[in-house]
Amino acid sequence: MPAKLIKSVTLTVSATLMLFVSAPVSADTQKNVMFVLDASNSMWGQIDGKPKIEIAKAVLKDLSAKMPTGAKMGLIAYGHRFDRKLNDCDDMELMNPIGHFSAAEADNSFSFITPKGQTPIANTLKESAAWLQDQKGQDNTVVLISDGLESCDGDPCAAAKALNDAGVTTKIHVVGFDLSAEQRAKLECISKNGNGKMFAANDAASLSDAMNEVREDVAKPVAEPVVVAQAPKAEEPPKVETVFEDQFDGDDLAEGWEVGNPNPDRYIAEEGELLMIAGVPAANPSMEQMENIISHAGALPKGDWEIEAKFRIEAQQGTEGFYFGTRKDHENWIAAAIWPKMEGGRASMMASLVKNESGKRTGFDTIIESSRDTAYQTTTERWKTHKLGDKYAMKDFILILKKTGRSYSMSGTYSSENDPDYRTFQTENLKMLRAKKNLFFGFGLHKQDAGLQGEGNALIDYVKVRKVEK
């Protein structure tokens, strides 16, 4: 589900007392481990001639292969997306949701983690509440691996307490990597407030030893009840009402749809699908020349809403970009997106939450899947060699763009839950000061190779707009 911060609930009894209840945990409760890897700039520091980040990756990969059978793992990294000079304190990313990280997938995830930025420990712990929300009530262990202190003026000790008070985690362990005694003492409150342990590691061997202690702790039978704060009253679920839906069943677009920069040879609605063919190089709705921006004249609901679309992408060229969301013009829009990326020795399928506000573009990306690179002559050949385009043409994406107040979020799934290729993904939230006008779809190309082969197609099964009321 879309990421959002989870606030702990404090119940005041007789002015100052906190009332708690114990939620029994049986011996067969699902065990989950979320690793939080420090990828801030300081992780380039070396121990015995080897960068700390490389040591940590190797130890983490080895540990993931040795975790108890049945334990599910996930991976969060922070400090790896923005240069430290930018002082970005929202630099954290869910690399692998719980259940989608293993030794086999480690190299893939690690290839996208290059130390660059700050150390936003508190913000990362807060954000992990949303990333663990689907596992709430299970035996959730967070393992923070850090070589430094909070650098974003946050309070990681309070953030750790909030996670446990809210029942999101059962334990938070801290592995202090190459820390001074003073630094270890300042980080120890995270493990204390998280009902966990503090481990010190000064080289590869001691880091491996510390992580093996974590593994042994995870392997222990569940003996203690999970302590969670009792809320005074369960909140009623939000009321969700579908206010618009189109399954594209007619012989053409239904009344209310409008097409900007129309090219009738590159879109058609029939047989229950809207087919869009990527046109001239214009990969996103910021580009005025983008063909066939298909928008609906009906206003979106006032207040909170969500837009859901089900579709397939036939990315034959490897430079396509598919967008849907809400748009006023090419300088003002916000959208969920699916697009291929080839960088750093990988070919990847990406999901993004992107906004353009008064011509200024920003967004968050997350990796759905990627594969190793091979020799290639053109971008098209490179994409075809990896065969991700063929794979993703076979099964459905479902994306949800959600507005809550002025905050927007994106979440999605690929394939079905009983399929080995099933993926869930989400990004961090973005804020937009003014809601934009119309629901829209856009599909285009980043560029075209000289030896162009094939064409990019988006096949949209349906779109739904729902009003959300608390």
Salt bridges, closest charged atoms under 4 A:
ASP62 OD2 - LYS66 NZ 3.03
ASP91 OD1 - ARG81 NE 3.30
GLU93 OE1 - HIS80 NE2 2.88
ASP107 OD2 - LYS61 NZ 2.93
ASP107 OD2 - ARG372 NH2 3.48
ASP139 OD2 - LYS31 NZ 3.18
ASP147 OD2 - LYS52 NZ 2.69
ASP165 OD2 - LYS161 NZ 2.51
ASP178 OD2 - LYS52 NZ 3.37
GLU182 OE2 - LYS186 NZ 3.58
ASP217 OD2 - LYS171 NZ 3.05
ASP217 OD2 - HIS173 NE2 3.10
GLU273 OE2 - ARG312 NH2 3.04
GLU288 OE2 - HIS330 NE2 3.76
GLU306 OE2 - ARG466 NE 2.77
GLU308 OE1 - ARG466 NH2 2.69
GLU343 OE2 - LYS341 NZ 3.49
GLU357 OE1 - LYS355 NZ 3.39
GLU369 OE1 - LYS391 NZ 2.78
GLU369 OE2 - ARG423 NH2 3.58
ASP373 OD2 - ARG382 NH2 2.63
ASP373 OD1 - HIS386 NE2 3.31
ASP396 OD2 - LYS310 NZ 3.68
ASP396 OD1 - ARG312 NE 3.98
ASP419 OD2 - LYS395 NZ 3.01
ASP421 OD1 - LYS391 NZ 3.38
ASP421 OD2 - LYS395 NZ 2.84
ASP461 OD2 - LYS310 NZ 3.90
